[in-house]
Amino acid sequence: MQRVTYVNALILDERTRRVLLVKNGTPDSFYWSFPGGRVEGSETLEQSLIREVLEETGYRIKVGKIYCVREVLFRRRREHALIFTFHAEIEGGELSVSDPDREIVEARWMDLREADEAMPYIPGYMRLSGESGTSAAHYHFHGEVEV
């Protein structure tokens, strides 16, 4: 398996208690996630996250603290992935998808419970609407999955 690094942004509107998610895939086969993607070349985690969020959502962001680190073995892709999720704040832009890879179908604000339901692969103790909410730093090894 090839080791790869991904970054995601947890962007929470504190006023409305809504979080920004993106729909990955096609209209027939999809999954929801935080905006983000693969770290390319000599990019830092921060540079990659800023680029990916802009492409997937149209927003310019300021990267904050780490929310969690997850480790996943994607069987079909033959990837051993480290996924760093950072808190992030919107600094400008407006909601629009301009993903050059055409993997993002939609970007949408969801309340915390709706976001938790949209991402069933996230472990219970890391749920946004749960006890630890959006403040704690977590690590989770997912093991091998069929992706």
N, C-alpha and C positions, 0 to 999 in steps of 0.2 A: 504494500500500500504506500502511496505517496503522501508525505506530510504536507498539508496545506493550512493556511491561516485565513480565517474570515473575521470580519468585523461587523457589528450591528450597532444601531443607535436606539436607545430607549428615550423617546422624545415624549415627555408628558406635559400636557397643558394643565398646570396646577389649578387654574381658575375653574376649568370645566371638568377636571379629573378624567380627561380623555387622552388616549395614547395613539400615536401614529403607527399604522401597520401598512405593509404592502402585500399585494396578492401576487405570488410567484407562479409562473406556468402559463397554461392556456385556459380559456374558459371552461374546457372539459375536464382538465386535470390540474389542480392547483393546491397551494397551501399558503397560509398567511404567516408572516414573520415581521420582525422589526426590519426597517430599511437597513441595507448594508450589502456587503459582498466580499469577494476574494481580494486579498492584499496582492498587489501586482508588483513585480520587479523589485526595485529598491525603495518602494514606498514605505513610510512609517505607518503604524496602525492609524494614527491620527489623520495623516494625509489621505489614506485609503478611505477612511470613514467619511471625511468631508466630501471627497469625490463621489462615492457611492450614494450618499444621501442626496446630493444635488441631482445626480442622474435619475434616481428613483422617485424623488418627491418634489423637486424644484426648490427645496429650501437650502439656504446656506446656514451652517450650524457652527456652534462653538462646542467642542468636545469636552466633557467633564470627566468625572471619576468612573472607574469600572463598576458596573452593576454585577456582572458575572462572567465566568469563564466556563465554557462547556467543551467537552471532548467527545467526538462522535466518530465512529468507524462507518463510513458510507460504503456499503458492500458493492453496489453496482458501479459507483464512480471509482471504486478502489482508492478511496481517500481516507487518511487518518487526519481528521480536521480538529483544529483548535479554533473555537469561536469566542472572540472577545466582544462582550456587549458593554457599551459605555453609555452613561447618561449623556444627553446632549440637549442644548437649547437652540431654538431657532433665532438666527440673527437677521434674516431677510429672505426674500423670495416669496413665491406663492405656489400653492399646491398644483403640481403638474408632473406627469410622468414623461421623461425623455430618455429612457433607458436604451443605450446603443445596442445592448445585447438582446433586447426585446423579450426579456424574461419576466418583466414586471407588467402586469395587466392593469393594476389599479393601486392607488394609494388612498387610505381612508382613516379618519379619526374614529376611534371606538372607545366606549367606556371600558373601565378596567375588567369588569366581568365578561363583557362581550369579547374583549381581547384574549382573556384566559380561555374562553370556549373556542376561539378561532385558532389557538395554538395548543392543542391537546398534548403535544409531545413535550411540553415544558413540565418538569416535575412539580408535584404539588407544593413542596416547600418553597418554590420559586415563583409561585403564582402572584400576579400583580395585585389582585384583590385580597390576598391572604395577609397573614399576620406580619410577615416581614416586608410586604409591600414593595416599594421601589427603592428602599434605602440600603439594604444589606448587600455585601459582596459575597457571591456564591461560587462554588465550583461543583460541577456535576459531570461524571463520566456516564454517557448514554450507552456505551457499548456498541455493538454492531447493529446497524439498521439497513433496511432494504432500499437504499437510495444510491 
